[in-house]
Amino acid sequence: MRREGSPWTGLWTVVGKEMTDHLSSARIAVLEALVLLTALGSAYAAIQTMRDSVGQDPFLFLRLFTTAREPLPSFVAFLSFLIPLSAIALGFDAINGEYGRRTMSRILAQPIYRDALLLGKFLAGLFTLGVMLLALWLLVTGLGLLLLGIPPSGEEVLRGLAFLVVTLAYAGVWLIVALLFSAIFRQTATAALAALALWLLFAVFWPIVTGLIVDAVRPDYAGSFGDSATILYLQQFIERLSPNTLYGEATLALLNPATRALGPVLLSQLQGAVLGSPIPLGQSLLLIWPQLTGLIAVVILGFALAYMLFQRQEIRA
């Protein structure tokens, strides 16, 4: 049967309603407080460490995000840990929660297709995370202005905004993972545990898994090629199957302008280069383009899987 009207009818109604629920919920308030306290704490500790570098480092503001001081890790390290938790918290009950409250049939009885409902829930979660990240970035930048007493350069602002976009793409990966498990499992607790288990796999156990796989295939490659570079490229390929690795490499290139390669360094990349000299922003963007594309591809793939599963589900009153 052919559907009447656009499949996106009611999309922005769903987005507005879901964003209102997110921003007014106790869940997001707890997450915002946790992210704010930890991130500002790490930024303040970094500023105390950087005071002696004022006037000496042309990219001082970028170091706000990467400088660590014991016992606190860097701002980026905090984000890579807390952003997946925030995204999972916003998405693990997006679909199955409607079934649990018996409101799914009421929503779809309105002129709203499943396409608009699923995309609206994803966009609402992504916009909520975007508002939180933008506010956090502005607060950290304001704290740097207040305590360091110098403004950021134009390139530092652009690199900071690019870092914000990459972080939002990374958050989108874990949001769609939570949304996917919400469509697979009817129990919200099961969906949350499955999403957290996948995050722990990539955050904690993936380097171990990578080492085991490389050790298992090393004899075959050594016999065939006899080249250690082949093993190195294989290890890098397996590591980059993790969104955590892609995010870490992208932030390294954006926030450390001296980064010229995100893998084995070739002699051609060092010809004519001054050791430690920064590269232009355009070159850094070209360097991280595969990582950013990979994160976006994971989001698209995850949404396609969630869409197919959701379309096949039976809706009962």
C-alpha contacts under 8 A as a table, 3 or more apart, distances in Angstrom:
res1	aa1	res2	aa2	distance
3	R	7	P	7.93
5	G	9	T	7.45
6	S	9	T	5.56
7	P	112	I	7.61
7	P	113	Y	5.73
7	P	114	R	7.91
7	P	115	D	6.08
7	P	116	A	6.40
8	W	11	L	5.32
8	W	112	I	7.54
8	W	113	Y	7.03
8	W	115	D	6.50
8	W	116	A	4.75
9	T	111	P	6.96
9	T	112	I	5.85
9	T	113	Y	7.15
9	T	116	A	6.59
10	G	13	T	5.07
10	G	14	V	6.31
10	G	111	P	7.05
10	G	112	I	5.40
10	G	113	Y	7.96
10	G	116	A	6.43
10	G	117	L	7.92
11	L	14	V	5.30
11	L	15	V	6.32
11	L	112	I	7.59
11	L	116	A	4.64
11	L	117	L	6.55
11	L	119	L	7.33
11	L	120	G	5.38
12	W	15	V	4.76
12	W	16	G	5.97
12	W	120	G	6.71
13	T	16	G	5.24
13	T	17	K	6.14
14	V	17	K	5.19
14	V	18	E	5.98
14	V	116	A	7.54
14	V	117	L	6.35
14	V	120	G	5.25
14	V	121	K	6.78
14	V	124	A	7.94
15	V	18	E	5.28
15	V	19	M	5.99
15	V	120	G	4.72
15	V	121	K	6.20
15	V	123	L	6.47
15	V	124	A	4.85
16	G	19	M	5.22
16	G	20	T	6.12
16	G	124	A	7.18
17	K	20	T	5.18
17	K	21	D	6.32
18	E	21	D	5.02
18	E	22	H	6.12
18	E	120	G	7.83
18	E	121	K	6.41
18	E	124	A	5.78
18	E	125	G	7.70
19	M	22	H	4.97
19	M	23	L	5.97
19	M	124	A	5.13
19	M	125	G	6.97
19	M	127	F	7.66
19	M	128	T	6.44
20	T	23	L	5.35
20	T	24	S	6.02
21	D	24	S	5.37
21	D	25	S	5.91
22	H	25	S	5.32
22	H	27	R	7.78
22	H	28	I	6.27
22	H	90	L	7.45
22	H	125	G	7.63
22	H	128	T	7.18
23	L	28	I	6.30
23	L	29	A	7.62
23	L	128	T	7.17
24	S	28	I	7.49
24	S	29	A	7.74
25	S	28	I	5.69
25	S	29	A	6.59
26	A	29	A	4.99
26	A	30	V	6.24
27	R	30	V	5.37
27	R	31	L	6.34
27	R	89	A	7.74
28	I	31	L	4.94
28	I	32	E	5.92
28	I	90	L	7.85
29	A	32	E	5.14
29	A	33	A	6.15
30	V	33	A	5.19
30	V	34	L	6.17
31	L	34	L	5.11
31	L	35	V	6.06
31	L	86	S	6.41
32	E	35	V	5.20
32	E	36	L	5.79
32	E	132	M	7.24
33	A	36	L	5.11
33	A	37	L	6.03
34	L	37	L	5.45
34	L	38	T	6.21
35	V	38	T	5.44
35	V	39	A	5.81
35	V	79	L	7.87
35	V	82	L	6.73
36	L	39	A	5.31
36	L	40	L	5.88
36	L	136	L	6.87
37	L	40	L	5.41
37	L	41	G	5.94
38	T	41	G	5.08
38	T	42	S	6.25
38	T	78	F	7.14
39	A	42	S	5.22
39	A	43	A	6.14
39	A	75	F	5.59
39	A	78	F	6.47
39	A	79	L	7.55
39	A	136	L	7.99
40	L	43	A	4.93
40	L	44	Y	5.95
40	L	140	V	6.61
41	G	44	Y	5.21
41	G	45	A	6.21
41	G	72	L	7.78
42	S	45	A	5.11
42	S	46	A	6.14
42	S	68	A	7.04
42	S	69	R	7.64
42	S	72	L	5.85
42	S	73	P	6.46
42	S	74	S	5.76
42	S	75	F	5.54
43	A	46	A	5.00
43	A	47	I	6.22
43	A	64	L	5.87
43	A	65	F	6.89
43	A	74	S	7.36
43	A	75	F	6.10
43	A	140	V	6.61
44	Y	47	I	5.09
44	Y	48	Q	6.38
44	Y	143	L	7.70
45	A	48	Q	5.21
45	A	49	T	6.47
45	A	68	A	7.30
45	A	69	R	5.98
45	A	72	L	7.47
46	A	49	T	5.09
46	A	50	M	6.18
46	A	63	R	7.73
46	A	64	L	5.85
46	A	65	F	7.97
46	A	67	T	5.29
46	A	68	A	5.89
46	A	69	R	6.26
46	A	74	S	7.45
47	I	50	M	4.99
47	I	51	R	6.18
47	I	64	L	6.59
47	I	144	G	6.98
47	I	147	L	7.35
47	I	148	L	7.23
48	Q	51	R	5.66
49	T	52	D	7.36
49	T	67	T	7.92
49	T	69	R	7.08
50	M	53	S	5.34
50	M	54	V	7.02
50	M	60	L	7.84
51	R	54	V	5.77
51	R	148	L	6.86
53	S	56	Q	5.29
53	S	57	D	6.08
53	S	60	L	7.53
54	V	57	D	6.65
54	V	60	L	7.18
54	V	148	L	7.28
55	G	58	P	7.35
57	D	60	L	5.26
59	F	62	L	5.55
59	F	63	R	6.92
59	F	153	S	7.95
59	F	156	E	6.64
60	L	63	R	5.34
60	L	64	L	7.14
60	L	152	P	7.88
61	F	64	L	5.34
61	F	65	F	7.79
61	F	141	T	7.72
61	F	144	G	7.12
61	F	152	P	6.02
61	F	156	E	6.82
62	L	65	F	5.83
62	L	66	T	7.12
62	L	156	E	6.46
62	L	160	G	7.32
62	L	255	L	5.53
62	L	256	N	7.43
63	R	66	T	5.02
63	R	67	T	5.47
63	R	255	L	7.27
64	L	67	T	5.95
64	L	75	F	7.35
64	L	140	V	7.93
64	L	144	G	7.47
65	F	74	S	6.28
65	F	75	F	4.82
65	F	76	V	5.64
65	F	255	L	7.55
66	T	74	S	5.18
66	T	75	F	6.12
66	T	76	V	6.00
66	T	77	A	7.92
66	T	255	L	7.35
67	T	73	P	7.79
67	T	74	S	5.25
67	T	75	F	7.49
68	A	72	L	6.26
68	A	73	P	4.77
68	A	74	S	4.23
68	A	75	F	7.65
69	R	72	L	5.45
69	R	73	P	6.35
69	R	74	S	7.35
70	E	73	P	6.91
73	P	77	A	6.10
73	P	78	F	6.80
74	S	77	A	5.16
74	S	78	F	6.41
75	F	78	F	5.17
75	F	79	L	6.31
76	V	79	L	5.03
76	V	80	S	6.13
76	V	251	T	7.94
77	A	80	S	5.21
77	A	81	F	6.43
78	F	81	F	5.25
78	F	82	L	6.04
79	L	82	L	5.10
79	L	83	I	5.39
80	S	83	I	5.87
80	S	84	P	7.09
80	S	244	N	7.40
80	S	247	Y	7.98
81	F	84	P	6.43
81	F	85	L	7.18
82	L	85	L	5.19
82	L	86	S	6.18
83	I	86	S	5.07
83	I	87	A	6.12
83	I	171	A	5.97
84	P	87	A	5.09
84	P	88	I	6.03
84	P	171	A	6.08
84	P	174	W	5.52
84	P	175	L	7.61
84	P	199	W	7.43
85	L	88	I	5.18
85	L	89	A	6.06
85	L	196	L	7.80
86	S	89	A	5.07
86	S	90	L	6.36
86	S	129	L	7.93
87	A	90	L	5.21
87	A	91	G	6.34
87	A	125	G	7.48
87	A	129	L	7.32
87	A	171	A	6.01
87	A	172	G	7.40
87	A	174	W	5.71
87	A	175	L	4.68
87	A	178	A	7.50
88	I	91	G	5.23
88	I	92	F	5.63
88	I	174	W	6.10
88	I	175	L	5.63
88	I	177	V	7.61
88	I	178	A	5.16
88	I	192	A	7.08
88	I	195	A	6.81
88	I	196	L	7.55
89	A	92	F	6.00
89	A	178	A	7.99
89	A	192	A	7.69
90	L	93	D	7.51
90	L	94	A	7.54
90	L	125	G	6.22
90	L	175	L	7.20
91	G	94	A	5.14
91	G	122	F	7.79
91	G	125	G	7.03
91	G	175	L	5.69
91	G	176	I	7.41
91	G	178	A	4.98
91	G	179	L	5.08
91	G	182	S	7.31
92	F	95	I	7.92
92	F	178	A	4.59
92	F	179	L	5.76
92	F	181	F	6.83
92	F	182	S	5.25
92	F	188	T	6.49
92	F	191	A	5.77
92	F	192	A	5.29
92	F	195	A	7.59
93	D	96	N	5.38
93	D	97	G	4.70
93	D	98	E	7.83
93	D	178	A	7.96
93	D	179	L	7.48
93	D	182	S	5.62
93	D	188	T	5.40
93	D	191	A	7.44
93	D	192	A	7.81
94	A	97	G	5.74
94	A	98	E	7.05
94	A	121	K	6.82
94	A	179	L	6.29
94	A	182	S	6.28
95	I	98	E	5.54
95	I	99	Y	6.94
95	I	179	L	7.13
95	I	182	S	5.41
95	I	183	A	5.65
96	N	99	Y	5.01
96	N	100	G	6.14
96	N	182	S	5.46
96	N	183	A	6.36
96	N	185	F	6.97
96	N	186	R	5.00
96	N	187	Q	6.58
96	N	188	T	6.25
97	G	100	G	4.93
97	G	101	R	6.17
97	G	186	R	8.00
97	G	188	T	6.67
98	E	101	R	5.20
98	E	102	R	5.92
98	E	103	T	5.22
98	E	104	M	5.05
99	Y	102	R	4.84
99	Y	103	T	6.33
99	Y	104	M	5.66
99	Y	186	R	7.36
100	G	103	T	7.83
100	G	186	R	7.74
100	G	187	Q	7.98
101	R	104	M	7.90
102	R	105	S	7.08
102	R	106	R	7.96
102	R	317	A	7.22
103	T	106	R	5.18
103	T	107	I	6.27
104	M	107	I	5.23
104	M	108	L	6.28
104	M	315	I	7.22
104	M	317	A	7.94
105	S	108	L	5.23
105	S	109	A	5.96
105	S	315	I	6.15
105	S	316	R	6.28
105	S	317	A	5.34
106	R	109	A	5.07
106	R	110	Q	6.93
106	R	317	A	7.64
107	I	110	Q	5.59
107	I	112	I	7.14
108	L	111	P	7.01
108	L	112	I	5.68
108	L	113	Y	6.39
108	L	114	R	7.13
109	A	112	I	7.44
112	I	116	A	6.42
112	I	117	L	6.85
113	Y	116	A	5.51
113	Y	117	L	6.42
114	R	117	L	4.93
114	R	118	L	6.03
114	R	310	F	7.66
114	R	311	Q	7.00
115	D	118	L	5.51
115	D	119	L	6.15
115	D	307	Y	7.44
116	A	119	L	5.27
116	A	120	G	5.61
117	L	120	G	5.11
117	L	121	K	6.19
118	L	121	K	5.33
118	L	122	F	6.39
118	L	307	Y	7.21
119	L	122	F	5.10
119	L	123	L	6.06
120	G	123	L	5.16
120	G	124	A	5.97
121	K	124	A	5.15
121	K	125	G	6.30
122	F	125	G	5.28
122	F	126	L	6.17
122	F	175	L	7.35
122	F	176	I	7.07
122	F	179	L	7.50
123	L	126	L	4.93
123	L	127	F	5.91
124	A	127	F	5.18
124	A	128	T	6.10
125	G	128	T	5.10
125	G	129	L	6.24
125	G	175	L	7.26
126	L	129	L	5.13
126	L	130	G	6.04
126	L	168	L	7.54
126	L	171	A	7.57
126	L	172	G	6.28
126	L	175	L	7.43
127	F	130	G	4.81
127	F	131	V	6.13
128	T	131	V	5.21
128	T	132	M	6.31
129	L	132	M	5.06
129	L	133	L	6.08
129	L	168	L	7.29
129	L	171	A	7.43
130	G	133	L	5.11
130	G	134	L	5.99
130	G	168	L	6.32
131	V	134	L	5.22
131	V	135	A	6.12
132	M	135	A	5.29
132	M	136	L	6.15
133	L	136	L	5.01
133	L	137	W	6.03
133	L	164	L	7.19
133	L	168	L	7.75
134	L	137	W	5.09
134	L	138	L	6.16
134	L	164	L	7.34
135	A	138	L	5.18
135	A	139	L	6.15
136	L	139	L	5.08
136	L	140	V	6.20
137	W	140	V	5.23
137	W	141	T	6.12
137	W	164	L	7.78
138	L	141	T	5.06
138	L	142	G	5.98
139	L	142	G	5.03
139	L	143	L	6.05
140	V	143	L	5.01
140	V	144	G	6.24
141	T	144	G	5.07
141	T	145	L	6.27
142	G	145	L	5.00
142	G	146	L	6.12
143	L	146	L	5.10
143	L	147	L	6.11
144	G	147	L	5.37
144	G	148	L	5.45
144	G	149	G	7.43
145	L	148	L	5.54
145	L	149	G	5.22
145	L	150	I	5.80
145	L	151	P	5.91
145	L	152	P	7.93
146	L	149	G	5.61
152	P	156	E	5.93
152	P	157	V	6.51
153	S	156	E	5.19
153	S	157	V	6.41
154	G	157	V	5.19
154	G	158	L	6.32
155	E	158	L	5.03
155	E	159	R	6.02
155	E	281	L	7.15
156	E	159	R	5.06
156	E	160	G	5.99
157	V	160	G	4.97
157	V	161	L	6.20
158	L	161	L	5.07
158	L	162	A	6.15
159	R	162	A	4.99
159	R	163	F	6.07
159	R	254	L	5.93
159	R	255	L	6.85
159	R	281	L	7.08
160	G	163	F	4.97
160	G	164	L	6.24
160	G	254	L	7.87
160	G	255	L	7.58
161	L	164	L	4.87
161	L	165	V	6.38
162	A	165	V	5.07
162	A	166	V	6.31
162	A	254	L	7.40
163	F	166	V	5.14
163	F	167	T	6.10
163	F	251	T	6.28
163	F	254	L	6.48
163	F	255	L	7.55
164	L	167	T	5.09
164	L	168	L	6.17
165	V	168	L	5.08
165	V	169	A	6.29
166	V	169	A	5.06
166	V	170	Y	6.22
166	V	247	Y	7.19
166	V	250	A	7.29
166	V	251	T	7.61
166	V	292	L	6.52
167	T	170	Y	4.96
167	T	171	A	6.13
167	T	247	Y	7.35
168	L	171	A	4.93
168	L	172	G	6.08
169	A	172	G	4.90
169	A	173	V	6.47
169	A	292	L	7.45
169	A	295	L	6.18
169	A	296	I	6.31
170	Y	173	V	5.24
170	Y	174	W	6.98
170	Y	243	P	7.11
170	Y	247	Y	6.48
170	Y	295	L	6.33
171	A	174	W	5.46
171	A	175	L	6.14
172	G	175	L	4.89
172	G	176	I	6.06
172	G	299	V	6.33
173	V	176	I	5.43
173	V	177	V	6.25
173	V	243	P	7.66
173	V	295	L	6.62
173	V	296	I	7.59
173	V	298	V	6.35
173	V	299	V	5.12
173	V	302	G	7.96
174	W	177	V	4.86
174	W	178	A	6.16
174	W	195	A	8.00
175	L	178	A	5.20
175	L	179	L	6.17
176	I	179	L	4.79
176	I	180	L	5.90
176	I	299	V	6.16
176	I	302	G	5.89
176	I	303	F	6.25
177	V	180	L	5.06
177	V	181	F	6.33
177	V	195	A	6.50
177	V	302	G	6.52
178	A	181	F	5.26
178	A	182	S	6.07
178	A	191	A	7.06
178	A	192	A	7.07
178	A	195	A	5.61
179	L	182	S	4.89
179	L	183	A	6.35
179	L	306	A	7.08
180	L	183	A	5.17
180	L	184	I	6.34
180	L	302	G	6.64
180	L	303	F	7.24
180	L	305	L	7.13
180	L	306	A	4.81
181	F	184	I	4.85
181	F	185	F	5.95
181	F	191	A	5.05
181	F	192	A	7.73
181	F	194	A	7.01
181	F	195	A	6.78
182	S	185	F	5.57
182	S	186	R	6.95
182	S	188	T	6.86
182	S	191	A	5.39
182	S	192	A	7.97
183	A	186	R	7.23
183	A	306	A	6.24
183	A	309	L	6.63
183	A	310	F	6.06
184	I	191	A	7.68
184	I	306	A	7.91
184	I	309	L	7.09
185	F	188	T	7.17
185	F	190	T	6.61
185	F	191	A	5.74
186	R	190	T	7.96
186	R	191	A	7.76
187	Q	190	T	5.40
187	Q	191	A	6.46
188	T	191	A	5.09
188	T	192	A	6.17
189	A	192	A	5.15
189	A	193	L	6.15
190	T	193	L	5.16
190	T	194	A	6.07
191	A	194	A	5.19
191	A	195	A	6.23
192	A	195	A	5.26
192	A	196	L	6.15
193	L	196	L	5.07
193	L	197	A	5.95
194	A	197	A	5.06
194	A	198	L	6.31
195	A	198	L	5.23
195	A	199	W	6.29
196	L	199	W	4.99
196	L	200	L	6.12
197	A	200	L	5.10
197	A	201	L	6.19
198	L	201	L	5.02
198	L	202	F	6.53
199	W	202	F	5.37
199	W	203	A	5.91
200	L	203	A	4.97
200	L	204	V	5.45
200	L	205	F	6.84
201	L	204	V	5.73
201	L	205	F	4.88
201	L	206	W	5.73
202	F	205	F	5.99
202	F	206	W	4.79
202	F	207	P	7.95
202	F	242	S	5.80
202	F	243	P	7.56
202	F	244	N	6.71
203	A	206	W	6.59
203	A	244	N	6.57
204	V	207	P	7.13
205	F	208	I	5.26
205	F	209	V	6.24
206	W	209	V	4.91
206	W	210	T	5.99
206	W	239	E	7.38
206	W	242	S	7.45
207	P	210	T	5.01
207	P	211	G	6.22
207	P	239	E	7.06
208	I	211	G	5.17
208	I	212	L	6.30
209	V	212	L	5.14
209	V	213	I	6.21
210	T	213	I	5.23
210	T	214	V	6.15
210	T	235	Q	6.58
210	T	238	I	6.18
210	T	239	E	6.41
211	G	214	V	5.20
211	G	215	D	6.08
211	G	235	Q	7.62
212	L	215	D	5.16
212	L	216	A	6.10
213	I	216	A	5.05
213	I	217	V	6.40
214	V	217	V	5.41
214	V	218	R	5.75
214	V	231	I	7.17
214	V	234	L	7.33
214	V	235	Q	6.24
215	D	218	R	5.16
215	D	219	P	7.86
216	A	219	P	7.39
217	V	220	D	5.57
217	V	221	Y	6.53
218	R	221	Y	5.31
218	R	222	A	5.98
218	R	231	I	6.84
219	P	222	A	5.08
219	P	223	G	6.12
220	D	223	G	5.26
220	D	224	S	6.21
221	Y	224	S	5.05
221	Y	225	F	5.80
221	Y	226	G	6.77
221	Y	227	D	7.87
221	Y	230	T	7.39
221	Y	231	I	7.16
222	A	225	F	5.58
222	A	226	G	4.31
222	A	227	D	6.45
222	A	228	S	7.50
223	G	226	G	5.73
225	F	230	T	7.61
227	D	230	T	5.68
227	D	231	I	7.35
228	S	231	I	5.25
228	S	232	L	6.37
229	A	232	L	4.89
229	A	233	Y	6.15
230	T	233	Y	5.19
230	T	234	L	6.15
231	I	234	L	5.03
231	I	235	Q	6.15
232	L	235	Q	5.17
232	L	236	Q	6.21
232	L	264	P	7.99
233	Y	236	Q	5.03
233	Y	237	F	6.09
234	L	237	F	5.09
234	L	238	I	6.35
235	Q	238	I	5.28
235	Q	239	E	6.16
236	Q	239	E	5.07
236	Q	240	R	6.16
236	Q	263	G	7.41
237	F	240	R	5.22
237	F	241	L	6.77
238	I	241	L	5.40
238	I	242	S	7.78
239	E	242	S	5.91
239	E	245	T	6.42
240	R	243	P	7.00
240	R	245	T	5.58
240	R	246	L	5.90
241	L	245	T	7.69
241	L	246	L	7.98
242	S	245	T	5.41
242	S	246	L	6.67
243	P	246	L	5.01
243	P	247	Y	6.08
243	P	295	L	6.54
244	N	247	Y	5.18
244	N	248	G	6.08
245	T	248	G	5.05
245	T	249	E	6.15
246	L	249	E	5.31
246	L	250	A	6.17
246	L	291	Q	5.14
246	L	292	L	7.50
246	L	294	G	7.56
246	L	295	L	7.26
247	Y	250	A	5.15
247	Y	251	T	6.16
247	Y	291	Q	7.14
247	Y	292	L	7.91
247	Y	295	L	7.99
248	G	251	T	5.35
248	G	252	L	6.12
249	E	252	L	5.07
249	E	253	A	6.37
249	E	262	L	6.44
249	E	288	I	7.43
249	E	291	Q	7.44
250	A	253	A	5.38
250	A	254	L	6.30
250	A	288	I	5.17
250	A	291	Q	6.26
250	A	292	L	7.23
251	T	254	L	5.08
251	T	255	L	5.79
251	T	256	N	7.96
252	L	255	L	5.50
252	L	256	N	5.62
252	L	259	T	7.24
253	A	256	N	5.46
253	A	257	P	6.25
253	A	258	A	7.80
253	A	259	T	5.40
253	A	260	R	7.58
253	A	262	L	7.64
253	A	284	S	5.90
253	A	287	L	7.22
253	A	288	I	6.82
254	L	257	P	6.24
254	L	281	L	7.77
254	L	284	S	6.14
254	L	285	L	7.47
254	L	288	I	7.96
256	N	259	T	5.84
256	N	278	P	7.94
257	P	260	R	7.97
257	P	277	S	7.90
257	P	278	P	4.67
257	P	279	I	5.65
257	P	280	P	7.41
257	P	281	L	7.60
257	P	284	S	7.16
258	A	276	G	5.44
258	A	277	S	5.47
258	A	278	P	4.07
258	A	279	I	6.02
259	T	262	L	7.60
259	T	278	P	7.34
259	T	279	I	7.60
259	T	284	S	7.88
260	R	269	Q	7.32
260	R	279	I	7.34
260	R	284	S	7.74
260	R	287	L	7.80
261	A	264	P	7.17
261	A	265	V	6.08
261	A	269	Q	7.88
261	A	287	L	7.16
262	L	265	V	7.94
262	L	287	L	7.60
265	V	269	Q	6.74
265	V	270	L	7.90
266	L	269	Q	5.40
266	L	270	L	7.03
267	L	270	L	5.25
267	L	271	Q	6.45
268	S	271	Q	5.39
269	Q	273	A	7.73
270	L	273	A	5.23
273	A	277	S	7.46
274	V	277	S	5.47
279	I	283	Q	6.45
279	I	284	S	6.95
280	P	283	Q	5.44
280	P	284	S	6.58
281	L	284	S	5.04
281	L	285	L	6.20
282	G	285	L	5.10
282	G	286	L	6.31
283	Q	286	L	5.06
283	Q	287	L	6.15
284	S	287	L	4.89
284	S	288	I	6.36
285	L	288	I	5.28
285	L	289	W	5.95
286	L	289	W	5.14
287	L	290	P	7.35
288	I	291	Q	5.24
288	I	292	L	6.18
289	W	292	L	5.18
289	W	293	T	5.96
290	P	293	T	5.04
290	P	294	G	6.01
291	Q	294	G	5.04
291	Q	295	L	6.38
292	L	295	L	5.20
292	L	296	I	6.30
293	T	296	I	5.16
293	T	297	A	6.01
294	G	297	A	5.02
294	G	298	V	6.28
295	L	298	V	5.23
295	L	299	V	6.50
296	I	299	V	5.08
296	I	300	I	6.31
297	A	300	I	5.08
297	A	301	L	6.07
298	V	301	L	5.10
298	V	302	G	5.97
299	V	302	G	5.17
299	V	303	F	6.10
300	I	303	F	5.15
300	I	304	A	6.17
301	L	304	A	5.12
301	L	305	L	6.33
302	G	305	L	5.19
302	G	306	A	6.18
303	F	306	A	5.04
303	F	307	Y	5.93
304	A	307	Y	5.02
304	A	308	M	6.25
305	L	308	M	5.26
305	L	309	L	6.29
306	A	309	L	5.21
306	A	310	F	5.99
307	Y	310	F	5.17
307	Y	311	Q	6.05
308	M	311	Q	5.24
308	M	312	R	6.46
309	L	312	R	5.35
309	L	313	Q	6.54
310	F	313	Q	5.34
